[in-house]
Amino acid sequence: MAGPTAISLLEAREPLVILVAAAVVVPLLHRLKISPVLGFILCGIVLGPSVLGAFANDFTILRWLTIQDREAIAPVAELGIMFLLFAIGLELSFERLLLLRKLVFGLGSVQLMASAIVLGAGMHLVFGLDMVASAVLGLALGLSSTAVVIQTLIERGQMARPEGRAAFGVLLFQDLAVVPVLFGVSMMAPDRLGAGVGGLVQSLLGAALAVGAVIVIGRVGLRPLFRQAARTGSPEVFMALCLLVVVGIGLITAAAGLSMALGAFLAGLLLAETEYRRQVETTIEPFKGLLLGVFLVSIGMSVDVGQLAAAPLPVLAAVVALIAVKAGIVAMAGPVFGVRRRAALHAGLVTGPGGEFAFVVLGVAVGYRLISQPASDFALLVTTVSMCLIPLLARFAGRGSGAGEKKRDDDTDEATSAMLEDAGHVIVAGYGRVGRTVVDLLEHHGVRYVAIDASPDNADRARKDGRRVYFGNAARPAMLKACGLDRASALVVTMDGGTSVDEVVASVHRERPDLPIICRARDARHAGHLYAMGVREAVPETFEASLQLGEALLVEVGVPMGRVIATVHQMRADFRTGLMEASSSTLPSERLRVLRDRAESGSPKPD
């Protein structure tokens, strides 16, 4: 058994190294205030074939601590990009994409076309490359890194700011343009040049039909699938369906000649307007983070430290020129499309480095012998080094970026509102008979809200009524975060009394101890218990029913309405004061610990 076991462990070396990087190295770098994005890239450089991996044959221990073959983790790295784009699609929806059309199809198209022309012309003039090779390199280097830029902007809380919107518009257009770029590069091959116009039209038409089919089938079939999965009450079934949708739609678009990442993005768009959006977000978050880390490690492994050390000045000069050209184009074009100059420059700096699709484009070009292998290696080295600089560029560009931005751009106000739909809102935990009444009041007074209910049928009926109700477990901290807990103005718990209510309160107090919490209570004893947990208001059903009965009785027997209302208000205030005085200031620490642990597990048990 020793032989097979050793072989199995050796084959599992790459996943083990990735897990060590994610669980040990990256947290240590984070304590040094190094971005996790940069931390994964640094792990890839150090543990890759050009640093420690170069000595793996000399030192046996390094064979277990390094990754020599980038292709060994390439499939998992691609999954990381897919899950990132899926999460982006969940945050967008087709309606919000329409609102961002000026940034996507305006600024994005100008950036890519202008960058390709300027960079291609530079390759032709400086290095004397032929027109075809220059055009290919211009297109490849004009692309930016969706994975690294989006993750960096999310970490810095800038996705919904003007610079984040501008960068996202540029990146989204590039993702949509990858397929035409790849097809155009293949058409430049000597045996195809000049004979591919009809083929290009046919390919684009096929791609459009495939995307249309995915959208139609997804709109019809995804909601019933997720409803059935939710009714099982099994987190494993729901998780399996999420993975199936991301990978399955990605495979469909790949079969049509499109990228799997684009399919994942479409899947996110299709689920963005359903009641399962928030639960899907919380389900895929661990996968997205870890798989994206694998992709970032693969990027770091692409840095050839030996080549960089042999010719540092040409590489660094090319990196500076690449970032300067692309940042300058976005900075100049941004104001034309409603983005302020400072925000446009910020977006240009973070999208100035190269991107992951340059590896794909240049690989195709080398296969068709459009460019030489040395030229491709140099371009890829420039691309990788520039990608490593994205977190640093974002930090540099972010200094003082808030100054002078008090007035928002009129042209992008609507898009901002769409991306920040959950801000200053009320979270309603539970959409039963009480929750529906609360939502009626919030809608009547124009207060924004997000409601959560554990019943897929309740959520489905609410969606048909046009209400913002999502399926999910409100006791899970991840679900509350997905519903914008950090930006909420209040939380109201309308669920039936029990342990689940306590777990919601405990989860919220740990994340937002300052957030006002209003709770429905069974009776006076339960209300006192909730006050002891720190809720702002606890409303016992039995007492409120008694007050309403008494109020109706007094009016019927002729007591003036004003006196009745004053008496009811006074009794309610005295009752609340008595409950708060009778309740202890804190719950026993062991009780709080149990509640928080149960909330973390996401499996509340009713009383």
N, C-alpha and C positions, 0 to 999 in steps of 0.2 A: 504493500500500500504506500510505501514511502515515495516510490517513483511517481505514480500518478498524482499524489497529493502535492509533491513539489512542483510538478508541471502545472497543476491547476493554480497554485499560488503564484507561479511566475507569470501565468497568463492574466492573472488578476492584478498585476503590478500597477498598471496605469490607473484603474479606478481607485486603488489604495492610495497612490500618490495624490490624486485629486482630492480624496477625502481628507488626507492629512493637511493639504494646503487650505481647504475650506474650514476645517475644524480647529486647526492649531495655528498655522502661519498667518492667515489673513486676520484673525482676531488680534494677534500680537502686533501686526502692522497697524491695525485700526487704533490700538492704544497709543501708537506713535502719531496719530492723526493723519495716517496715510489712507486715502480712499480705498474701499474694497475693490473697486475697478482696477486701480493701479496696483493694488496688492496681488490680485490674481495674475496680472500681466507680469509683474516682477517674479512671481513664482514660476511662471512659464519660462522666463529668461534664464533664471538660475537653475531650475531643474531640467531645462531642455538640453538638446544635443550639443549646443555650442559652449556651454559652461561646464556644469558638473557632469552632464551626460557624456562629454568628450573624454572623461577619465573612467567611464564605466567598465571598460575592458581591463583597465589596470587595477581597479579596486572593486572587489566583489560586492562590497556593501553598497556602492553607488548604483549597482544594477537594480537594487530594490528601492532606491530613493529618487530615481530619475526616470524620465520618459525619453527614449531615443527616437521613437517614430511618431511624428505628428499625425500621420494618417490613422494611427491606432485609436485616436480619440476624435477623429473628424466627424463620424456619424453623430456622436453625442453632442459635439459642439454645434452641429447644425440644428439639433433639437433645441438647444439653448436659444438660437436666433428665432426659431419658430415660436417658442413659448413667449418670447419677448414681444414679437409682433402680434401674437394672439392677445396678449394683455393690452397692447396699444389699441387694437381693434375694439376690445371691450369698453375702453374709455371714450371711443369716438362715436360710433354709429354713423349710418349713412347721412342722417340729417346734419350732424355736426361736421362731417366731411364736406358737405355742401357749403356750410358756413365758412369753412377754411379754404374754399376754392381759389381765392386770390393768392393765398400764400403757397398752396400746393402747385397749382397749374400756372400761376404767374411767376412768383419768385423762384419756385423750384425749377421750372423749365429754363428760365433765364440763367440761373446759376450753373446748371449742368451744361447747357450749350455753350455759354461764354467760357466756362472753365475748360471745356474740351478744346475749343478753338485756340485760346491763349496758350494753354499748356502744350498742345500739339504743335503750334507754331514755334514755341520755344524749343521743343525737342528737335525740330527740323533745322532751326537756325544755329543752336548751340552745339548739338551733337552730330549734325549732318545726316540724320536718319531720313529715309525716303518717306514720301507722303503717307503711304499706308501705315507704316510702323508708327509714324508720328501721330496719326489719327487714333490708332488703337491705344497708344500710351496716354494720349490726351483724354480719351473716354474713360480709361481705367482709373487714372489719377483724379479725374473730376468727380468720382464717386466718393461718398463719405461713409463713416461707420455708424449705421443705425444703432447697433447693439451698444457700443461704448458711449456714444453721445447721449442717447435716451437714458441709459442707466445713470450717467453722470448728472444729467439735468434733474432726474427724479431724486437722486441723493441730495442735491442742493436745493430742492424745492422750487425749481425754476420752470417746470414744464408749462405752467399756466401763465407765466409772465410773458411780456412781449418777445423777449429773446428766445424763450422756449417755444412759443408758437411759430416764430420765424424759422428756427432750426428744424422743428418738426415738419413744417411745410416743405422745406428743402429735402429732407430725408425721405419723406413719403413719396414725393415725385420721383426721386432716384430709385426707390424700391419698385415703383410701377414701371420705370423705364428700363430696368435691368434686362427684361426679356427682349425688347426691341434692340437694345445695345448688343446683346449676345448674338442675336440673329444677324444684325448688321455686320458684326465682326466676322461671322462665318461666311457672309456673302462677299467679304473682301478677299477671300482665298483666290489664288490665281486661277484655279479651274472653275470658279463660280462668278468672278467679277464681271459685272455687266449683264449677267443672265438671271439675276435673282429678284427683279422687281415683282414679277407675278408671284413668286414664292413668298416674298415678304408680305404681300397683301393677303395671300392665303393663310400664312401663319398667324398674322395679326387677327384675321377674321375668326380663325379657329380658337385663338386665345379668348377673344371677346365672347364667343359662343359658350366656351367652357366656363368662363366667369359668370355669364348670365345663367347658365344651368345650375351652377353651385348656389347662386343667390336664390333662385326660384325654389329649388329643392330644399334648401336650408330654411327658408321662411316657412315652408309648409311642414317640414318634418322634424325640425329640431325641438320645437316646444313640446310636442307630444312625447318625444323620446325622454326629455329631461323630466317631464311630469311623471312618467312611469318610474324613472329612477328615483325621484324624490319620494314617491309613495312607498317605496320599499323601506325607507328609513335607514338604509345602509350607507354609511359614508364610503365604503369600498366600492359599491355599485356606482355611486355618483362620480367618484374619482375615475373609475374605469371608463365611464361614458365621456368624461372631459378629455381624457387621453385619446380615446377613439376619435372624437370629433376633430381634435387638433391634427393628429397624424393622418386620419382618414381623408379629410378635405385637402390636406397638404399633398397626399399621394394622388388625389384626383387632378389637382392643378399641375402636378409634375407630369402626369401622363399626358396632359394637354400641351406640354412644352413650356409650362410656366414654372416658377420656383415654388418649392414647398412652403417657403416663408410667406409668399403671397397668399397661398391657400389658408395658412394659419391666420393671417390678418383678416381675410374674408370671414373665417369662422368667428372671430371675435366681433366683427361688425354685425353678423347675423344674431349673435347672442346679446348684443349690447342693449337692445330694446325689450328683452324678455325679463320676466320676474326672477330668472335664475342667475342673472348677471353677477350679483354680489357673492352668491355662494360659489359660483365658478371661480371668481377672483381669489377667494380664500383657499379654494381647493388647489389651484395651480401654483400659488405663490411659492411654496417650498421647492417645487420642481423647477420653476422659472429661475429662481435665484441660483440653485446649484448647477443647473445645466448651462446657464449663462456664464457661470464661473469657469466651466470647462472650456467654453468658447474663448474666454479671455486668456486662459492658460495656453490654448493653442496659438493665439496671437503672439504671446510672449515667446513661445518656442520657435516662432518664425524669424526672430531676430538672430542674424548671424553675427555674433560678437566678433569673430575673427575677421570677417570682411569689414566690419565697422571700424575695428582697430587698425586695419591695414590702410584704410582710406577714409579717415574721419571727416576731413574738410569737405570733400565733394559730397558725401552723404548729408552732412549737416547743412551745407549750402543748398542742396536740393530740397531738404525738408523745409527750410526757411522760405525758399522761393515758392514751394507748393502752398504752404499756409498763407503766405502774403497774397498770392494771386487769388486764391479762392475766397479769402476773407475780404479782400478789396472789392471783388465783384459783388458779394452779398451786401457789403456796406454801401456801395453805390446804388444798387438796385432796390434795396429795402425800402427807402422812402417813397419810391414810385408806387409801391404796393401797400402803403399805409403803415410801414414800420419805421419808428423813429431811428435816427442815425445811430445813436448809442446802442440801442437794442439790436439793430442790424449788424453793427460791428461785432457785438458779443456773439450773435448767432454765426457770423462769418468765421470767427476764431475757432469756435468749437466744431464747425463743419469743415474747416480748412484742411485738417489732416485727411489722409486716405482712408479707405474703408475695406471691409471684408470682401465685397464683391470684386475688388481689383484682383484678388487671387483667382477668382473664377474667370474673369475676362481675359487676364493674361495667360491663364492655362489654356484656354481655347485658342488664343492667338499663337502661342508656341506650337500647339498641335497642328495648326494650319500653316506653320512656318511663316507667319506674318512678321514676327519679330524674333530676334536671336535669343538664345537662352541667357547669355550674359546681360543683355539689356533688360530682360524680364526679371532676373535676379536682383539687379540694381534697383529697379522700380519697386519690387516687393519689399526690399530692405528699407527704402525710403518710406513706403506706405506703413510698414510695421513700426518703425521708429516714430513716425508722426502720430500714429494711433496711441502710442504710449504717452504722448504729451497731452492728450485730450483733457484728463483731469486737471493738469497744471494750467492749461490754457483757460479752462472754465473758472478756476480759482482766480487767475489773473484778471480775466475779463469781468468777473463779478465784483471786483473792488470798486465801490462807488457807483455800481450800476443802478442803484435805487435812486440816486440823486437826479432831480429834474424829471422824475417819472410820475409825479403826483397826478398829472392829468393824463388819462389814458388816450390812446389813439382812437379817434372816432370810427375809423374804418374797421377796427378789429374789436370794438367793444362787444359786439354780438357774439363773436367767436369766443371771447374770454368768458362771457357769461355761460356759454354752453359748456366750456371745459371746467368751469367752477360752479357747476349746478348745485353742488353740495357745499354751501358756505353760509354760516349763520342760520342753518336749518334746525328743525326739531326732529329727533329720532324717536319714532313710535315703536316700542317693542310690544308686538302683539296686535293683530288685526281681527279680533273677534267682535262681539257686539259692542263692547266698550271702545275698542280701538277705532271702529268705524265712526262712532259718534265724535271722538276726538278729532279724527281726520276731517269730518264734516265742518267742525268749528275752525280748524286751521285753514281749510280751503275758503271758507266764508270770509275770513279776515285776511286772506292773501299771504299767509305764513308758509314758507317753504318747509317741506317735510320729507322724510324717508321712513317708510314703515317696513317692519320685518315680521314675518309670520312663519311658523314652523309647518303650516299646512299648505301643501302645494295647491290644493283646491281653493283655499281662501285667496292665495296670491293670484291664482289664475282668474278668479272672478273679479278681483280688484283691478287687474290689468285690463280686463275687458271694459271696465267702467272708466278707464283712463287714469287710474291712480298709481302713484309711485310706491308700489308695494313689492317687496322682494322676498323670495323664499329663502329661509335660512334660520339658524339658531342664534338668537340674540344674546345668549349667554357666552358665546365664544368671542374672545377679544379680537380675533382676526376678522370676524364678521362685522363687529362694531367699527373697526378701523376702516374696513372697505366701505362702510356707509358714512364715512367722514366724521368719525368721532372727534378728531382733533380740531375740526372746524365747526362743530355743532354748537348751538346756543342753549339747548336744553334736551333732556331725555325724559320721556314719559313712558312708564311701564304699565301696560293695561292687561298683562297676562293674569291668569288665575293665580291666586296666592299659593305659595309653596316654595320649595327649595330653589326652583328655577328663577324666581324673582330675586331671591337673595344672591344668586350667582351673577345675575345681570348687574345688580348694584355693586357687588364686589369687583367685578371686571371693570366697570366704569370708574370706580373710585381709584383703582390702581393706575389707570391711564389718564383720567381727567378728574382729579380730586376737587377741582373748582367748578365742575359742571353741575348746574341745578338739576336735581332728579325729582320728578313727581311720580308717585307710585299709587296704584290701586291696591287697597288692603281688604282683607276679608272682614275683619272686625277691629275693635279697639285694641285688643291684645296684639294682633298682627301689625297694626299701625304703630304701636309703641316700639315693637321690634324693629320696624323699618326706620323709625326715627333714631333708634340706637345705632343703626348702621350708617347714619349720616345723610339720609335723604332730606331734601328741602321741604317737601310736602308729602304726607301719606293720607290718602282719602279712604276711610273705612266705609264699605258699602252699607253695612247695617245702620250706622249712625246717620249717613246721608239720607237713607230711605226714611228714617224716623223724622228727620228734619223736614223733608218734603211732605210727609203725611201731616205733621203738625202744622206746617205753613198752610196747607190746603184747608185744614180743619178751622184754624183761626179766621181765615178769610170768610169761610162759609158762615161762621157764627157772628160775623159782623165786626171783627176787630179791624181797624184801618190798616191798609196795605203797608203804609210807611212804617208803622209800629211793628208789624209782623216781620218785615224784612230786617229791621234793626235788631229785633230779638234773635232772629235766626243767625244773623252775622255774629252777634255777641256770643251766643251759645257755641257756635263753631269755633270762634277764637278761644273761648275758655277751655273747650274740650281739647283743642290742639295744644294749648299751653300746659294743661294737665298731663297730657301724654308725654310731651317732651321733658317735663320735670320728672316724671315717674321713670322714664327710660334711662338706662345707664348711658354714659357718654360714649362708650365703645363696647363692642362685642368682645368676648374672650378671644384672645389671639389664636388659640387652636381652632375655634370655630371659623374665624376669618380665613385661616390657612386652608382648611378643608374646602370652603366655598371657592377660593381662588384656584385650588388644584382641580376641583371638579369643573370649573369654568374653562380652564385651560384644556382639559381633556375633551370638551365639547360633547359630553354625554350626561346631561343633567338627569337626575332621577326625581320624579314627583314625590311629594309627601304622601 
